[in-house]
């Protein structure tokens, strides 16, 4: 296998054969640490999912955004494969972002301008993460996204949405996505940590055409107080036994019940009703039309 192409020859191939421009932005700026992207001490990231009901214009714009993200992901994948197989040039996230700028200038793909640039860059970020997992041996080689099989999804970072918290209902907000002017009609089934700006938003659409908003926030989770044995400084421990009849049984005999029917019990009941192995169905003869089978 040929060696990897680097240096001036690699830059010439990227510029002339692959359509990846040279890096010109921020060249004279001193490097600074990304403190705003670091997780704060004592916080945990948690995702909350809500359903929302877009207007007709919002649904059309989101449908176009889903298609643009899928196209950019596939085109970035094809570009990285071509660069390596034909020229032994390695491309990363930054090079594909510069290629995205060139795609927007081509008349045939100028429709990419109608989608938010931050959303399209996140599609390339997901592609780069897929390659990273592959090189680490954690997943298979990235594949193209199909319109029928792939999930409709678009990720908005903090520069891609406007979040205005409702003062009357802390933990809920008015959410307006990039390239849109009307806030989303979100059904806030639970409150988020008040006063916190989400890290990112992910909009998805399932096969039934329902839209969902996944909100990634950072929450401060306070540690539980320590519990000691009576008249001692020794920590108190407890044994747990997970079961079907009860959710948890403690070592002292206390039982914590399920909030509803256990999932395994519901699945068994559903399977029994479908298979007809219950006593009611097993006693009834099977029929085909008007003829009774004995």
N, C-alpha and C positions, 0 to 999 in steps of 0.2 A: 504494500500500500504506500502511495506517495506521501511525502511529508506534508505537513500543514503549511499553507502559504501565509506568510506574515509580512509585516513591514510595508514599504512603499508599493510593492507589487499587489498586496492584498487590498490596499486602499484604491489602487487603480482599477482592480477588478470590481470592487464594490461600486465605484463611481461610474465606470463605463459599461460594465456588463450586467450588473445587478440592479442599477438604478438607485443605489444607496448613496446619498450625498455625504460630503465630508462634514465632520463635526465643526460647527462654527459658533453655536450658541454657548454662552457662559465659559468660553475658553479663558478669558482673562479674569474670571471671578475666583476668589479664593475659596477653597473647599471648607464647608461648614458642616457640623454634625446635625443630623436630623432628629433633634430632640423632641419635636412635636409628634413624631411617629413612634417614639418609644413608649412602651407600656409603663404606666406609673406604678411605683411600688405599692403592693397591697391590693392591686386590682386584678380582676379577672374579666376576660372578654366573653360575652354571652350574646347569642343571637335570639331575637324575638321575631316571630313570624305573624303577620297580620294580613288579612284579606282587604283588598280595596277594589273600588268599582270605578273604572276610568270612564270618562266621557268618550263619545265617538271619535273626536279629534285626538284625544290622548291615546286611545287604543290603536288608532292608525299610526301615530308617531312611534309608539312603543313597538308595534309590529315591524316597522321599518328599522328601528334600532336593533331589534333582535336579528334581523337579516343582515344588517351591516356588521354586527359583531361576529356573526358566523362567517361572513365573507372575509373579513379581515383576519380572523383566526386561520382559515384555510389558506388564504393567500400568504400569510406569514409563514405557515408551515411549508408550503411549496417553495417559497423563496429560500428558506434555510436548508431544505433538502437539496435544492439545485446548487446552492453555493458550495455545499460540501462535496456532493457527488461529482460535479463538473469542474470545480476550481479548487477544491480542498481549502476553502475559506470558511471560517467559523463566524456565524452571525449570532448576535445576542439581542437582548431587549432593546437597547439603544439604537442598534442598526435597523431593526424592524420599525421602530417609531419614525426614524428618518425616511424609511421607505414609505410609510403611511402618508407622510407629508407630500411625497411625490405622487402617490396614487390620487390624492385629492386634486392635483393640478391637471390630471389627464381628463379630457372631456368625457370619456366613456365611464369613468368612475368618479366624476365630480359630485355624484349624488351622496357620496360619503360625507360631504360637508353638512348635510342635513341632520346628521347624528352628532352627538356631543363627542368632542375629541378625547375627553377624559375617559368616556365609556369605551371607545375604540382602543385606547391605549391599555385599558384594563384587560381587554380581550387578548392583546399581545402579551400582557403580563401573565395571564393564565397559560398561554402557550409556552412562555419561558419557564414557568413553574413546572409544566408537564415535562419539558426536557430535563430540568434539574432532577426531578424524581426518577426519570429514566436513567440518567447517568449515575445516580446513586443506587440503582438496582431496586427501587421501590415500586416501579410500575413498568408497563410495557411502553413501546415506542408510541409517540403521539399519533393519533389518527385524525383524518378529516372529520368535520362535523357535518352530519346529514340533516337536512331540513325536516325529515320525517322522524328520525330516531333521536336526535339531540334535543335537549331541553332548551326551551326559549328562556334566555337569561341575559341580564345586563347589570353590570356592577357600577355604582356611582360612588366615587370617593368624595371627600368633603368639599372639593372644588366643583362638584357636579350636581349639587342640590342646595336648596335653601331650606333651613330648618328654623321655624319660629315657634317657640314653645307657648302653649296656651296657658295664660296666667290663671284662668279659672279652673283648669284641669291639669295640674302639674304632672309631668310624665307623658303627656300627649302634645302633639305639635301639628302645625300646618306645614306640609311637605310639598315643595315644588321642585320638580326635576329639571335638569338642564334642557334647553330647547322647548320648554313648556312655560306657560304663563298662568295656568290655573292650578291651584293646589289639588292634590289627590284626595279622593273621598275614602279615607282610611277608617276602618272599623277597629277602634282601639279596644280590644278585648281585655287588656290589662295595661297598667301604667308602667312606663319605663322609669329608670332612675332620674328624678327631676334635676334639671340644671346641667345635664350632660349632653354634649353634642355627639351624635353617633360617629363611629369611625368610618363606616361605609354603609351603603344601602344596596340591596340586591333585589331587582324586580324580576319575577318569574311568571310564566304562564303555563298551566298544565294542559293536558290533552282535552279537558272539558272546556277550555277557554277561560278559566278563572285566573285572575291576577292576584299575586301575593307580593307583599313587601317584607323582606327580611332585614331587620335592623341590628347591626352589630354595635354594641355599646360596651363600655368599660364600667364595671361595677366594683364597688368597694365591699368586700365580703368580710364582715367582722368575725373574728374567731370566737368559737363557743367558750364559755367560761369553764375552767377546770373543775372537775368534781372529785372530791376525796372521800375516802372511807370515813365512817364515823369515828371520832376521837383519834384520827390519824392523818398524817400528811401523805399517805400512800394514795396514788391515783386509783380511782375506781374504774374497773373495766367491766364490760358487758358482752355476753355472747349472743349472737344473732343466728336464727335459723329461718331461712326463707322457705315458704311452702305454698301450697295451692289453696288449702282450706282457709288459711290466714296468711296475710302478707308477711308478717314477721312475728316470730316467737322468741321472747327474751329468755335468758337463762334463769330468771327468777319466776318464770311461768306466765308473765304478762304477755298478752296477745294483741297485736295490732291488726285489725281487720282490713280487708280491701275496701276501697271506696265504692266499688261496684262488683259485678261478677268477675272472678279471675279470668284473665285472658285465655288461659289454657282451658278453663271450663267452657267459656263461650265458644272457643274453637271446636271443642269436642261436641258441644250441642249442635253447632252448625254442621259439622261433618256428619253427625248422626242423622240429622233431618234431611240432608242431601242424599246420603247413601241409602236411606230407607231401612237401616238395620235396627231401628227401634221396635218396641213390642207392637205398636199400633200398625206399622207397615208390614212387619214380618207376618202378622196374622192374616192380612188381606191377600187374596190371590192376585197374581199379576195378570193383567188383561191386555190384549191387543185388539183394538176395534171392539167387536161384539163377541169375540170368541174368548172363552175362559181357558187358560192354560193350567193343566193339573200336573 
